[in-house]
Amino acid sequence: MDSNLHSPERRLIELRIEHADLDALIDRASQQVPVDELMMRRLKKRRLALRDLLARLELALDPKEPA
């Protein structure tokens, strides 16, 4: 069971949840007046880094090319 807690599949799920949470946070923050531009840039940068990490992990788990 302990190995399941640290599996790449579980990490992928956790990252997807974090990405969705950031999306929601960015949506809420963009509706506030005044918009904190520095915070928005940081949140968007983190979301982009998560998206890149998700793409790399998905590719490692399910490569399109045969190895």
RANORUR-V715656 format. One record per residue. SS is DSSP state (H for helix, E for strand, C for the rest). PHI is phi in radians with two decimals (NA if undefined). D_FIRST is the distance of its C-alpha to the first C-alpha in Angstrom with 1 decimal. Layout:
# RANORUR-V715656
SS_PHI_D_FIRST + SS_PHI_D_FIRST
This chain:
# RANORUR-V715656
C_NA_0.0 + H_-1.10_3.8 + H_-1.16_5.4 + H_-1.18_5.2 + H_-1.19_6.8 + C_-2.02_9.4 + C_-1.29_10.1 + H_-1.04_13.8 + H_-1.13_13.7 + H_-1.16_12.1 + H_-1.07_14.7 + H_-1.07_17.3 + H_-1.10_16.7 + H_-1.08_17.0 + H_-1.17_20.2 + H_-1.11_21.7 + H_-1.14_21.4 + H_-1.08_23.0 + H_-1.12_25.6 + H_-1.14_26.4 + H_-1.10_26.7 + H_-1.13_29.1 + H_-1.00_31.1 + H_-1.12_31.6 + H_-1.13_32.5 + H_-1.13_35.0 + H_-1.06_36.5 + H_-1.14_37.1 + H_-1.18_38.4 + H_-1.26_40.8 + C_-1.54_42.4 + C_-1.41_43.3 + C_-2.12_46.8 + C_-1.37_47.3 + C_-1.40_44.4 + C_-1.43_42.9 + H_-1.11_43.2 + H_-1.13_41.5 + H_-1.10_38.4 + H_-1.09_38.5 + H_-1.09_38.7 + H_-1.16_35.8 + H_-1.13_33.6 + H_-1.18_34.7 + H_-1.16_34.2 + H_-1.13_30.6 + H_-1.10_30.1 + H_-1.15_31.6 + H_-1.10_29.4 + H_-1.11_26.3 + H_-1.09_27.8 + H_-1.13_28.4 + H_-1.11_24.9 + H_-1.04_23.6 + H_-1.09_26.1 + H_-1.13_25.2 + H_-1.18_21.4 + H_-1.10_22.3 + H_-1.15_24.7 + H_-1.18_22.3 + H_-1.39_19.8 + C_-2.42_22.7 + C_-1.16_25.8 + C_-1.34_29.1 + C_-1.61_30.8 + C_-1.18_29.9 + C_-1.41_28.8
